[in-house]
Amino acid sequence: MNVPQFSHIANSISHQECIKLIASLRYNSYEMPCSLTSVNSNNMSCVWLLIDYSDGKESWQGGNKTHGVLAHRLRQLGRSDLADWLCKAVFHQLAKDINDTILVNPFAVDSTQSALCTKLLKDKLVFVGAEWDIIDITLWMVLAILVAWLVVSCCRLLCLSCRKKLATNEEMIALLKKGSGITIDNKT
């Protein structure tokens, strides 16, 4: 939440409602407290009371709380219109910040993105430094042998096709029979 949002809320409620709001925000319960302790406002404006509440680090202050707590208390005080406005304003600002970040420099890596990637890909990075098993080595060897056989066969076919002798024609047919398993009649 920011100062303009606090200013709008302060301008929309009376000073007595503001004192009730700040007093109710001091309680961590979900329900509205029955007896509210009076807030020592020291003739402070409602905006400054809301900012003071938001900046505080005590458990009853808003330093670690979201806009939802303030919206909930506004609804309990009968100001659902302000609570709805606050939720829309906060989410609009959040969406604007996200869009600005994505559109300005979509490939920039900052600490938030780095932490998010680390959290999302934590289980995927387990196998990066893993040792090879015997099955991995065996399968790679089989693949290497098959690729080598394919390369040798292709080179042999290329060499045979380059020679223009009739004798090599028979050798090429024999090679094709071995590789494909198809029988070819030699009626030429």
RODOZA-217941 format. One line per 5 residues: number of its first residue (from 1); their letters; for each residue x, y, z of N, C-alpha, C, O, CB. Coordinates in Angstrom, 2 decimals, decimal comma. Glycine has a CB too. Example, Ala and Ser with C-alpha at 12.3 -4.5 7.8 and 13.67 -1.06 7.14 Angstrom:
! RODOZA-217941
1> as> 13,19:-5,69:7,80:12,30:-4,50:7,80:13,20:-3,30:7,80:14,24:-3,32:8,46:11,31:-4,47:9,05; 12,85:-2,25:7,08:13,67:-1,06:7,14:12,90:0,03:7,87:13,41:1,14:8,04:14,08:-0,60:5,72
***
This chain:
! RODOZA-217941
1> mnvpq> 0,85:-1,17:0,00:0,00:0,00:0,00:0,90:1,23:0,00:2,02:1,20:0,50:-0,97:0,00:1,22; 0,38:2,31:-0,57:1,19:3,52:-0,66:0,43:4,73:-0,12:-0,74:4,63:0,25:1,62:3,76:-2,11; 1,11:5,85:-0,08:0,55:7,06:0,51:-0,71:7,54:-0,21:-1,67:7,91:0,46:1,59:8,17:0,51; -0,76:7,55:-1,55:-2,02:7,98:-2,19:-3,22:7,10:-1,81:-4,34:7,60:-1,69:-1,84:7,97:-3,69; -2,99:5,81:-1,63:-4,09:4,94:-1,22:-4,53:5,27:0,20:-5,73:5,33:0,49:-3,67:3,45:-1,31
6> fshia> -3,57:5,49:1,10:-3,92:5,89:2,46:-4,64:7,24:2,47:-5,57:7,45:3,24:-2,65:5,97:3,34; -4,19:8,14:1,61:-4,81:9,47:1,52:-6,26:9,36:1,06:-7,13:10,04:1,60:-4,01:10,37:0,56; -6,52:8,51:0,09:-7,90:8,33:-0,39:-8,79:7,76:0,71:-9,92:8,20:0,89:-7,92:7,40:-1,63; -8,27:6,78:1,44:-9,06:6,19:2,53:-9,31:7,25:3,61:-10,43:7,38:4,10:-8,32:4,96:3,15; -8,28:8,01:3,97:-8,42:9,03:5,01:-9,41:10,11:4,60:-10,17:10,60:5,44:-7,07:9,67:5,33
11> nsish> -9,42:10,47:3,33:-10,36:11,50:2,87:-11,79:10,97:2,78:-12,74:11,76:2,74:-9,93:12,04:1,51; -11,95:9,66:2,74:-13,28:9,07:2,58:-13,96:8,70:3,89:-15,15:8,39:3,89:-13,18:7,84:1,73; -13,24:8,74:4,99:-13,84:8,39:6,29:-13,68:9,56:7,25:-12,82:10,43:7,09:-13,20:7,10:6,89; -14,53:9,56:8,25:-14,45:10,61:9,27:-13,29:10,31:10,22:-12,74:9,21:10,23:-15,79:10,75:10,06; -12,95:11,31:11,03:-11,84:11,12:11,98:-12,20:10,05:13,02:-11,34:9,27:13,43:-11,50:12,45:12,68
16> qecik> -13,47:10,01:13,43:-13,90:9,00:14,40:-13,80:7,60:13,79:-13,37:6,66:14,46:-15,35:9,27:14,86; -14,19:7,46:12,53:-14,06:6,16:11,86:-12,59:5,77:11,72:-12,24:4,60:11,82:-14,74:6,20:10,47; -11,76:6,76:11,50:-10,33:6,49:11,38:-9,76:5,99:12,70:-8,98:5,04:12,72:-9,59:7,76:10,93; -10,16:6,62:13,80:-9,70:6,19:15,13:-10,18:4,76:15,40:-9,42:3,94:15,92:-10,22:7,15:16,24; -11,44:4,45:15,03:-11,96:3,08:15,20:-11,18:2,09:14,33:-10,87:0,98:14,77:-13,47:3,03:14,84
21> liasl> -10,87:2,51:13,11:-10,13:1,64:12,19:-8,74:1,33:12,74:-8,33:0,17:12,77:-10,02:2,30:10,82; -8,03:2,34:13,17:-6,68:2,13:13,71:-6,75:1,29:14,98:-5,90:0,42:15,19:-5,99:3,49:14,00; -7,74:1,53:15,83:-7,89:0,74:17,07:-8,19:-0,72:16,73:-7,67:-1,62:17,38:-9,01:1,33:17,97; -9,03:-0,96:15,73:-9,37:-2,34:15,38:-8,19:-3,05:14,70:-8,06:-4,27:14,80:-10,59:-2,38:14,46; -7,34:-2,30:14,03:-6,18:-2,90:13,37:-5,13:-3,38:14,38:-4,25:-4,17:14,03:-5,55:-1,90:12,43
26> rynsy> -5,23:-2,91:15,61:-4,27:-3,33:16,64:-4,52:-4,76:17,11:-3,67:-5,36:17,76:-4,34:-2,39:17,83; -5,68:-5,30:16,79:-6,02:-6,65:17,20:-5,73:-7,62:16,06:-6,00:-7,33:14,90:-7,51:-6,74:17,64; -5,19:-8,77:16,40:-4,84:-9,77:15,39:-5,97:-10,75:15,12:-5,84:-11,61:14,25:-3,62:-10,54:15,83; -7,08:-10,64:15,84:-8,18:-11,58:15,65:-8,92:-11,28:14,35:-8,85:-10,18:13,81:-9,14:-11,53:16,84; -9,64:-12,29:13,87:-10,41:-12,14:12,64:-11,67:-11,32:12,89:-12,07:-10,48:12,08:-10,77:-13,51:12,05
31> empcs> -12,28:-11,58:14,02:-13,51:-10,87:14,38:-13,20:-9,48:14,90:-12,11:-9,21:15,41:-14,31:-11,67:15,43; -14,17:-8,61:14,77:-14,03:-7,25:15,28:-14,07:-7,29:16,81:-14,98:-7,88:17,38:-15,15:-6,31:14,72; -13,10:-6,68:17,47:-13,09:-6,69:18,94:-14,31:-5,95:19,50:-14,78:-4,97:18,93:-11,79:-6,05:19,47; -14,81:-6,45:20,62:-15,99:-5,83:21,24:-15,66:-4,46:21,82:-16,37:-3,49:21,59:-16,56:-6,73:22,35; -14,56:-4,40:22,56:-14,18:-3,12:23,15:-12,86:-2,67:22,52:-11,84:-3,36:22,61:-14,04:-3,23:24,70
36> ltsvn> -12,92:-1,53:21,91:-11,73:-1,00:21,26:-11,04:-0,03:22,20:-11,67:0,87:22,77:-12,09:-0,31:19,92; -9,75:-0,21:22,36:-8,99:0,73:23,18:-8,78:2,00:22,38:-8,64:1,96:21,16:-7,61:0,13:23,64; -8,77:3,09:23,06:-8,64:4,35:22,35:-7,22:4,53:21,84:-6,25:4,09:22,47:-9,05:5,53:23,24; -7,12:5,16:20,72:-5,82:5,40:20,10:-5,38:6,81:20,44:-6,15:7,76:20,32:-5,87:5,18:18,55; -4,15:6,92:20,86:-3,59:8,24:21,15:-3,18:8,87:19,83:-2,10:8,58:19,30:-2,37:8,14:22,16
41> snnms> -4,03:9,72:19,29:-3,78:10,28:17,96:-2,88:11,50:18,00:-2,31:11,88:16,97:-5,09:10,64:17,31; -2,73:12,13:19,15:-1,91:13,33:19,29:-2,22:14,35:18,19:-1,33:15,00:17,64:-0,42:12,96:19,25; -3,51:14,47:17,90:-3,97:15,39:16,86:-3,33:15,11:15,51:-3,16:16,02:14,70:-3,68:16,81:17,28; -2,99:13,86:15,26:-2,45:13,48:13,96:-3,59:13,28:12,98:-4,69:12,87:13,37:-1,59:12,19:14,08; -3,34:13,56:11,73:-4,37:13,35:10,71:-4,52:11,85:10,47:-3,66:11,04:10,85:-4,01:14,10:9,38
46> cvwll> -5,61:11,51:9,84:-5,89:10,10:9,58:-4,84:9,50:8,65:-4,47:8,33:8,81:-7,29:9,94:8,97; -4,37:10,27:7,70:-3,34:9,77:6,79:-2,09:9,38:7,56:-1,52:8,32:7,33:-3,00:10,83:5,72; -1,68:10,24:8,48:-0,47:9,94:9,26:-0,68:8,77:10,20:0,25:8,01:10,45:-0,04:11,17:10,06; -1,90:8,60:10,72:-2,18:7,44:11,56:-2,08:6,15:10,73:-1,53:5,15:11,20:-3,59:7,56:12,19; -2,61:6,17:9,50:-2,53:4,99:8,65:-1,09:4,69:8,23:-0,67:3,53:8,20:-3,40:5,18:7,40
51> idysd> -0,33:5,73:7,91:1,08:5,54:7,54:1,87:5,03:8,73:2,71:4,14:8,59:1,69:6,86:7,02; 1,60:5,59:9,91:2,29:5,13:11,12:1,97:3,66:11,41:2,85:2,89:11,79:1,87:6,01:12,34; 0,70:3,28:11,22:0,32:1,88:11,39:1,06:1,01:10,39:1,58:-0,05:10,75:-1,21:1,71:11,24; 1,12:1,43:9,14:1,72:0,63:8,08:3,23:0,47:8,26:3,78:-0,58:7,94:1,43:1,25:6,74; 3,89:1,50:8,76:5,35:1,46:8,91:5,82:0,73:10,16:7,00:0,42:10,28:5,89:2,85:8,92
56> gkesw> 4,92:0,47:11,09:5,31:-0,13:12,35:5,78:-1,57:12,22:5,34:-2,30:11,34:4,18:-0,07:13,30; 6,67:-1,96:13,10:7,23:-3,32:13,09:6,69:-4,20:14,22:7,06:-5,37:14,32:8,74:-3,25:13,19; 5,83:-3,65:15,05:5,24:-4,45:16,14:4,26:-5,46:15,55:3,82:-5,32:14,41:4,53:-3,53:17,18; 3,91:-6,48:16,34:3,02:-7,53:15,84:1,63:-7,00:15,52:0,95:-7,55:14,65:2,92:-8,66:16,87; 1,20:-5,94:16,19:-0,12:-5,39:15,94:-0,10:-4,32:14,86:-1,16:-3,81:14,49:-0,69:-4,83:17,21
61> qggnk> 1,06:-3,97:14,37:1,15:-2,96:13,33:1,25:-3,61:11,95:1,40:-4,83:11,85:2,36:-2,05:13,58; 1,16:-2,82:10,91:1,01:-3,35:9,56:2,27:-3,61:8,79:2,21:-3,82:7,58:0,21:-2,45:8,80; 3,44:-3,61:9,44:4,69:-3,80:8,72:4,76:-5,10:7,94:5,33:-5,14:6,85:5,81:-3,73:9,67; 4,20:-6,16:8,48:4,26:-7,47:7,82:2,90:-7,93:7,33:2,72:-9,12:7,04:4,84:-8,51:8,76; 1,94:-7,02:7,23:0,59:-7,41:6,86:0,25:-6,90:5,47:0,88:-5,96:4,97:-0,43:-6,90:7,88
66> thgvl> -0,73:-7,51:4,87:-1,14:-7,13:3,52:-2,31:-6,17:3,57:-2,84:-5,84:4,63:-1,50:-8,38:2,70; -2,70:-5,74:2,39:-3,86:-4,84:2,28:-5,14:-5,55:2,70:-6,13:-4,90:3,02:-3,99:-4,32:0,85; -5,13:-6,88:2,69:-6,31:-7,64:3,04:-6,77:-7,41:4,47:-7,97:-7,42:4,75:-6,06:-9,10:2,84; -5,83:-7,19:5,37:-6,18:-6,93:6,78:-6,93:-5,60:6,88:-7,96:-5,51:7,55:-4,91:-6,91:7,68; -6,41:-4,58:6,23:-7,05:-3,26:6,25:-8,42:-3,33:5,56:-9,39:-2,74:6,05:-6,15:-2,20:5,56
71> ahrlr> -8,51:-4,03:4,45:-9,79:-4,17:3,74:-10,81:-4,92:4,61:-11,99:-4,57:4,62:-9,59:-4,91:2,41; -10,36:-5,94:5,32:-11,26:-6,70:6,19:-11,82:-5,81:7,30:-13,02:-5,84:7,57:-10,52:-7,91:6,81; -10,96:-5,00:7,92:-11,45:-4,10:8,98:-12,37:-3,02:8,42:-13,33:-2,63:9,08:-10,26:-3,45:9,71; -12,09:-2,54:7,21:-12,99:-1,56:6,60:-14,37:-2,18:6,35:-15,39:-1,52:6,56:-12,40:-1,04:5,27; -14,41:-3,43:5,93:-15,70:-4,10:5,73:-16,43:-4,26:7,07:-17,65:-4,09:7,13:-15,50:-5,48:5,07
76> qlgrs> -15,69:-4,59:8,12:-16,33:-4,75:9,42:-16,87:-3,43:9,95:-17,83:-3,40:10,72:-15,34:-5,33:10,42; -16,24:-2,32:9,54:-16,73:-1,00:9,96:-17,84:-0,48:9,04:-18,30:0,65:9,21:-15,58:0,00:10,00; -18,27:-1,30:8,08:-19,36:-0,92:7,21:-18,91:-0,14:5,98:-19,75:0,48:5,32:-20,34:-0,11:7,97; -17,65:-0,16:5,66:-17,14:0,57:4,49:-16,63:-0,40:3,43:-15,45:-0,40:3,07:-16,01:1,54:4,91; -17,55:-1,23:2,93:-17,20:-2,21:1,90:-16,77:-1,53:0,61:-15,95:-2,06:-0,14:-18,38:-3,13:1,62
81> dladw> -17,32:-0,33:0,36:-16,94:0,39:-0,85:-15,45:0,73:-0,84:-14,77:0,59:-1,85:-17,76:1,66:-0,99; -14,95:1,18:0,31:-13,52:1,50:0,42:-12,67:0,24:0,39:-11,58:0,24:-0,18:-13,24:2,28:1,72; -13,15:-0,83:1,00:-12,41:-2,10:1,00:-12,27:-2,63:-0,42:-11,20:-3,07:-0,83:-13,11:-3,15:1,89; -13,37:-2,58:-1,19:-13,31:-3,03:-2,58:-12,38:-2,15:-3,41:-11,58:-2,64:-4,21:-14,72:-3,04:-3,20; -12,48:-0,84:-3,20:-11,60:0,09:-3,93:-10,13:-0,21:-3,60:-9,29:-0,22:-4,50:-11,94:1,56:-3,57
86> lckav> -9,82:-0,44:-2,33:-8,43:-0,70:-1,92:-7,90:-1,97:-2,59:-6,78:-1,98:-3,09:-8,34:-0,82:-0,40; -8,71:-3,03:-2,59:-8,27:-4,28:-3,22:-8,02:-4,08:-4,71:-7,01:-4,56:-5,24:-9,32:-5,38:-3,01; -8,92:-3,38:-5,39:-8,73:-3,12:-6,82:-7,49:-2,28:-7,07:-6,73:-2,55:-8,00:-9,97:-2,42:-7,41; -7,29:-1,26:-6,24:-6,14:-0,36:-6,43:-4,82:-1,11:-6,22:-3,87:-0,92:-6,98:-6,22:0,84:-5,47; -4,75:-1,95:-5,19:-3,52:-2,68:-4,90:-3,23:-3,68:-6,02:-2,09:-3,77:-6,48:-3,62:-3,41:-3,55
91> fhqla> -4,24:-4,42:-6,46:-4,01:-5,40:-7,52:-3,72:-4,73:-8,86:-2,96:-5,25:-9,67:-5,21:-6,32:-7,65; -4,33:-3,57:-9,10:-4,03:-2,83:-10,32:-2,56:-2,38:-10,32:-1,87:-2,50:-11,33:-4,96:-1,60:-10,46; -2,10:-1,88:-9,19:-0,70:-1,44:-9,09:0,25:-2,63:-9,23:1,30:-2,52:-9,87:-0,46:-0,73:-7,74; -0,10:-3,74:-8,64:0,72:-4,95:-8,75:0,80:-5,42:-10,20:1,88:-5,76:-10,69:0,15:-6,07:-7,86; -0,34:-5,45:-10,89:-0,35:-5,85:-12,30:0,46:-4,88:-13,15:1,16:-5,29:-14,07:-1,79:-5,94:-12,82
96> kdind> 0,36:-3,60:-12,84:1,12:-2,59:-13,59:2,62:-2,79:-13,37:3,40:-2,72:-14,32:0,71:-1,16:-13,16; 3,02:-3,05:-12,14:4,44:-3,28:-11,84:4,96:-4,52:-12,56:6,08:-4,52:-13,09:4,65:-3,43:-10,33; 4,17:-5,59:-12,58:4,59:-6,82:-13,25:4,71:-6,58:-14,75:5,69:-7,00:-15,37:3,59:-7,97:-12,97; 3,72:-5,91:-15,34:3,78:-5,63:-16,77:4,98:-4,74:-17,11:5,66:-4,96:-18,12:2,48:-4,96:-17,24; 5,23:-3,73:-16,28:6,38:-2,87:-16,54:7,68:-3,65:-16,48:8,58:-3,42:-17,30:6,42:-1,73:-15,53
101> tilvn> 7,78:-4,55:-15,55:8,99:-5,36:-15,43:9,16:-6,26:-16,64:10,27:-6,40:-17,17:8,95:-6,20:-14,16; 8,08:-6,87:-17,08:8,16:-7,78:-18,21:8,41:-7,04:-19,51:9,21:-7,48:-20,34:6,89:-8,61:-18,32; 7,74:-5,90:-19,71:7,85:-5,19:-20,97:9,13:-4,39:-21,11:9,66:-4,25:-22,21:6,68:-4,28:-21,14; 9,65:-3,85:-20,01:10,85:-3,04:-20,09:12,07:-3,88:-20,40:12,81:-3,59:-21,33:11,06:-2,27:-18,79; 12,28:-4,91:-19,63:13,45:-5,77:-19,85:13,07:-7,20:-19,49:13,31:-7,64:-18,37:14,68:-5,29:-19,02
106> pfavd> 12,48:-7,93:-20,44:11,94:-9,25:-20,12:12,99:-10,29:-19,78:12,68:-11,28:-19,12:11,13:-9,74:-21,25; 14,24:-10,10:-20,22:15,25:-11,12:-19,99:16,22:-10,76:-18,88:17,22:-11,44:-18,68:16,02:-11,36:-21,25; 15,93:-9,71:-18,16:16,80:-9,32:-17,05:16,63:-10,30:-15,91:15,52:-10,72:-15,59:16,50:-7,87:-16,58; 17,72:-10,66:-15,30:17,68:-11,57:-14,16:17,98:-10,75:-12,91:19,07:-10,20:-12,75:18,70:-12,76:-14,32; 16,99:-10,69:-12,04:17,22:-10,02:-10,77:17,10:-11,05:-9,65:16,89:-12,24:-9,91:16,22:-8,85:-10,56
111> stqsa> 17,24:-10,61:-8,45:17,26:-11,56:-7,33:15,92:-12,27:-7,17:15,89:-13,43:-6,77:17,61:-10,84:-6,04; 14,82:-11,59:-7,48:13,50:-12,22:-7,35:13,35:-13,34:-8,37:12,90:-14,43:-8,03:12,39:-11,19:-7,53; 13,72:-13,06:-9,63:13,61:-14,08:-10,66:14,55:-15,24:-10,37:14,20:-16,40:-10,58:13,91:-13,49:-12,03; 15,74:-14,92:-9,90:16,70:-15,97:-9,59:16,17:-16,88:-8,48:16,29:-18,10:-8,56:18,04:-15,37:-9,18; 15,59:-16,27:-7,45:15,02:-17,06:-6,36:13,85:-17,89:-6,84:13,68:-19,04:-6,43:14,59:-16,15:-5,21
116> lctkl> 13,02:-17,30:-7,71:11,87:-18,03:-8,24:12,32:-19,21:-9,09:11,78:-20,31:-8,95:10,99:-17,09:-9,07; 13,31:-19,00:-9,95:13,82:-20,09:-10,78:14,42:-21,19:-9,91:14,23:-22,37:-10,18:14,87:-19,58:-11,77; 15,14:-20,80:-8,88:15,73:-21,78:-7,98:14,64:-22,60:-7,31:14,77:-23,82:-7,18:16,61:-21,09:-6,93; 13,59:-21,94:-6,87:12,51:-22,64:-6,18:11,75:-23,54:-7,15:11,40:-24,67:-6,80:11,55:-21,64:-5,52; 11,48:-23,07:-8,37:10,72:-23,85:-9,33:11,50:-25,03:-9,88:10,94:-26,10:-10,11:10,26:-22,98:-10,46
121> lkdkl> 12,80:-24,84:-10,09:13,60:-25,87:-10,73:14,45:-26,67:-9,74:15,36:-27,39:-10,14:14,49:-25,25:-11,76; 14,15:-26,55:-8,46:14,96:-27,22:-7,45:15,00:-28,73:-7,67:16,06:-29,33:-7,57:14,42:-26,91:-6,07; 13,86:-29,33:-7,97:13,84:-30,78:-8,16:14,42:-31,19:-9,50:14,84:-32,33:-9,67:12,43:-31,30:-8,03; 14,45:-30,28:-10,46:14,99:-30,61:-11,78:16,52:-30,61:-11,79:17,13:-31,26:-12,64:14,47:-29,62:-12,81; 17,14:-29,90:-10,87:18,58:-29,76:-10,86:19,29:-30,86:-10,08:20,51:-30,82:-9,91:18,95:-28,44:-10,29
126> vfvga> 18,55:-31,84:-9,61:19,13:-32,91:-8,81:20,08:-33,76:-9,63:21,11:-34,20:-9,11:18,03:-33,79:-8,21; 19,76:-34,00:-10,92:20,53:-34,93:-11,72:21,69:-34,28:-12,46:22,35:-34,95:-13,26:19,63:-35,60:-12,70; 21,97:-33,02:-12,23:23,02:-32,33:-12,96:24,38:-32,95:-12,68:25,14:-33,19:-13,62:23,04:-30,85:-12,61; 24,71:-33,20:-11,45:26,02:-33,74:-11,11:26,01:-35,22:-10,83:26,95:-35,74:-10,22:26,55:-33,03:-9,92; 24,99:-35,93:-11,27:24,87:-37,36:-10,95:25,90:-38,18:-11,73:26,27:-37,82:-12,85:23,45:-37,85:-11,26
131> ewdii> 26,34:-39,25:-11,13:27,28:-40,18:-11,78:26,55:-41,03:-12,79:25,34:-41,24:-12,68:27,99:-41,07:-10,73; 27,29:-41,52:-13,80:26,70:-42,41:-14,80:26,60:-43,81:-14,23:27,54:-44,30:-13,60:27,52:-42,39:-16,10; 25,49:-44,45:-14,47:25,31:-45,85:-14,07:25,83:-46,75:-15,18:26,17:-46,27:-16,27:23,82:-46,16:-13,76; 25,90:-48,04:-14,91:26,37:-49,01:-15,90:25,40:-49,08:-17,08:25,83:-49,29:-18,22:26,52:-50,41:-15,25; 24,09:-48,89:-16,82:23,11:-48,92:-17,90:23,30:-47,73:-18,83:23,13:-47,86:-20,04:21,68:-48,94:-17,35
136> ditlw> 23,64:-46,58:-18,28:23,88:-45,39:-19,11:25,07:-45,63:-20,04:25,00:-45,32:-21,23:24,14:-44,15:-18,24; 26,13:-46,17:-19,51:27,33:-46,43:-20,32:27,02:-47,46:-21,40:27,45:-47,30:-22,55:28,48:-46,92:-19,42; 26,29:-48,50:-21,04:25,96:-49,56:-22,00:25,10:-49,01:-23,14:25,36:-49,28:-24,31:25,23:-50,72:-21,30; 24,09:-48,25:-22,81:23,22:-47,69:-23,84:23,96:-46,72:-24,75:23,73:-46,71:-25,96:22,04:-46,99:-23,20; 24,84:-45,92:-24,20:25,63:-45,00:-25,02:26,59:-45,76:-25,93:26,81:-45,36:-27,07:26,42:-44,02:-24,12
141> mvlai> 27,13:-46,85:-25,45:28,02:-47,66:-26,29:27,25:-48,29:-27,45:27,73:-48,29:-28,59:28,70:-48,77:-25,45; 26,06:-48,81:-27,18:25,22:-49,39:-28,23:24,88:-48,31:-29,27:24,94:-48,56:-30,47:23,92:-50,00:-27,64; 24,52:-47,13:-28,79:24,21:-46,03:-29,70:25,43:-45,65:-30,54:25,30:-45,41:-31,74:23,71:-44,82:-28,91; 26,59:-45,60:-29,94:27,81:-45,25:-30,67:28,13:-46,30:-31,73:28,54:-45,95:-32,84:28,99:-45,10:-29,70; 27,96:-47,57:-31,42:28,22:-48,65:-32,38:27,25:-48,55:-33,55:27,65:-48,71:-34,70:28,11:-50,03:-31,71
146> lvawl> 25,96:-48,30:-33,26:24,97:-48,18:-34,33:25,27:-46,99:-35,24:25,15:-47,09:-36,46:23,58:-48,04:-33,74; 25,65:-45,87:-34,65:26,00:-44,70:-35,45:27,23:-44,98:-36,29:27,28:-44,60:-37,46:26,23:-43,47:-34,55; 28,23:-45,63:-35,73:29,45:-45,97:-36,49:29,11:-46,91:-37,64:29,58:-46,70:-38,76:30,51:-46,61:-35,56; 28,29:-47,93:-37,40:27,89:-48,87:-38,46:27,15:-48,13:-39,58:27,36:-48,42:-40,76:27,00:-49,99:-37,89; 26,28:-47,18:-39,20:25,54:-46,40:-40,19:26,47:-45,54:-41,04:26,31:-45,45:-42,25:24,50:-45,52:-39,49
151> vvscc> 27,44:-44,92:-40,40:28,40:-44,09:-41,13:29,23:-44,94:-42,08:29,42:-44,56:-43,24:29,32:-43,33:-40,16; 29,73:-46,08:-41,63:30,54:-46,97:-42,47:29,71:-47,48:-43,64:30,21:-47,50:-44,77:31,09:-48,15:-41,66; 28,47:-47,87:-43,41:27,61:-48,37:-44,48:27,33:-47,28:-45,51:27,35:-47,54:-46,71:26,30:-48,91:-43,91; 27,07:-46,10:-45,05:26,82:-44,99:-45,98:28,06:-44,67:-46,81:27,96:-44,43:-48,01:26,37:-43,73:-45,22; 29,22:-44,67:-46,18:30,47:-44,42:-46,91:30,72:-45,53:-47,93:31,15:-45,24:-49,05:31,66:-44,32:-45,93
156> rllcl> 30,47:-46,75:-47,58:30,69:-47,88:-48,48:29,75:-47,79:-49,68:30,16:-48,03:-50,82:30,48:-49,21:-47,75; 28,48:-47,44:-49,41:27,53:-47,28:-50,51:27,94:-46,13:-51,43:27,82:-46,22:-52,65:26,12:-47,03:-49,96; 28,42:-45,07:-50,84:28,87:-43,93:-51,63:30,06:-44,30:-52,51:30,12:-43,93:-53,69:29,24:-42,76:-50,71; 30,99:-45,02:-51,94:32,16:-45,47:-52,72:31,74:-46,41:-53,83:32,25:-46,32:-54,95:33,18:-46,16:-51,80; 30,81:-47,31:-53,54:30,35:-48,26:-54,56:29,59:-47,57:-55,68:29,70:-47,97:-56,84:29,47:-49,32:-53,92
161> scrkk> 28,85:-46,57:-55,34:28,09:-45,88:-56,38:28,99:-45,01:-57,25:28,66:-44,73:-58,40:27,00:-45,03:-55,76; 30,11:-44,59:-56,70:31,05:-43,78:-57,47:31,78:-44,61:-58,52:32,11:-44,10:-59,58:32,05:-43,10:-56,55; 32,04:-45,87:-58,24:32,70:-46,76:-59,22:31,69:-47,15:-60,28:30,52:-47,40:-59,99:33,28:-48,04:-58,52; 32,14:-47,19:-61,48:31,21:-47,52:-62,56:31,56:-48,88:-63,16:31,77:-49,02:-64,36:31,23:-46,44:-63,64; 31,63:-49,84:-62,30:31,93:-51,19:-62,76:30,70:-52,06:-62,55:29,92:-51,83:-61,62:33,16:-51,78:-62,02
166> latne> 30,51:-53,05:-63,39:29,38:-53,96:-63,25:29,56:-54,89:-62,06:28,57:-55,33:-61,46:29,20:-54,76:-64,51; 30,77:-55,18:-61,73:31,02:-56,09:-60,62:30,58:-55,47:-59,30:30,12:-56,18:-58,41:32,51:-56,46:-60,56; 30,70:-54,19:-59,17:30,31:-53,53:-57,92:28,81:-53,49:-57,77:28,31:-53,39:-56,64:30,86:-52,12:-57,87; 28,07:-53,57:-58,85:26,63:-53,58:-58,80:26,15:-54,78:-57,99:25,21:-54,65:-57,20:26,03:-53,61:-60,20; 26,76:-55,91:-58,16:26,40:-57,10:-57,40:26,74:-56,94:-55,93:25,99:-57,37:-55,05:27,11:-58,32:-57,97
171> emial> 27,87:-56,31:-55,66:28,27:-56,08:-54,27:27,30:-55,13:-53,58:26,99:-55,29:-52,39:29,71:-55,51:-54,22; 26,81:-54,12:-54,32:25,85:-53,17:-53,75:24,54:-53,88:-53,42:23,95:-53,61:-52,37:25,61:-52,00:-54,72; 24,07:-54,76:-54,30:22,84:-55,50:-54,05:23,01:-56,40:-52,83:22,09:-56,51:-52,02:22,45:-56,35:-55,29; 24,15:-57,03:-52,69:24,42:-57,88:-51,53:24,42:-57,06:-50,24:23,90:-57,49:-49,21:25,76:-58,62:-51,69; 25,00:-55,87:-50,32:25,05:-55,00:-49,14:23,65:-54,54:-48,76:23,30:-54,49:-47,58:25,96:-53,78:-49,39
176> lkkgs> 22,85:-54,19:-49,75:21,48:-53,76:-49,47:20,64:-54,90:-48,90:19,78:-54,67:-48,05:20,82:-53,22:-50,73; 20,88:-56,13:-49,37:20,17:-57,29:-48,83:20,48:-57,46:-47,35:19,58:-57,73:-46,55:20,55:-58,57:-49,60; 21,76:-57,32:-46,98:22,15:-57,47:-45,57:21,53:-56,39:-44,69:21,04:-56,67:-43,60:23,68:-57,42:-45,44; 21,55:-55,16:-45,17:21,07:-54,04:-44,36:19,58:-53,99:-44,19:19,09:-53,65:-43,11:21,52:-52,76:-44,95; 18,82:-54,34:-45,25:17,37:-54,18:-45,17:16,64:-55,49:-44,91:15,51:-55,47:-44,42:16,85:-53,57:-46,42
181> gitid> 17,23:-56,58:-45,21:16,58:-57,86:-45,00:15,61:-58,18:-46,11:14,83:-59,12:-45,96:15,88:-57,87:-43,68; 15,61:-57,45:-47,22:14,70:-57,69:-48,34:15,44:-58,50:-49,40:16,62:-58,28:-49,67:14,17:-56,34:-48,95; 14,73:-59,43:-49,97:15,36:-60,22:-51,04:15,12:-59,52:-52,36:14,01:-59,11:-52,67:14,80:-61,68:-51,07; 16,19:-59,40:-53,13:16,12:-58,74:-54,43:16,52:-59,77:-55,48:17,58:-60,39:-55,38:17,05:-57,45:-54,49; 15,67:-59,94:-56,47:15,99:-60,89:-57,55:16,99:-60,24:-58,48:16,85:-59,07:-58,85:14,70:-61,32:-58,33
186> nkt> 17,99:-61,01:-58,86:19,04:-60,51:-59,71:18,82:-61,04:-61,13:19,42:-62,04:-61,53:20,45:-60,91:-59,17; 17,94:-60,36:-61,88:17,62:-60,81:-63,22:18,19:-59,86:-64,28:17,65:-59,76:-65,39:16,10:-60,93:-63,39; 19,23:-59,20:-63,97:19,82:-58,28:-64,95:20,93:-58,89:-65,71:21,53:-58,24:-66,57:20,31:-57,05:-64,27
***
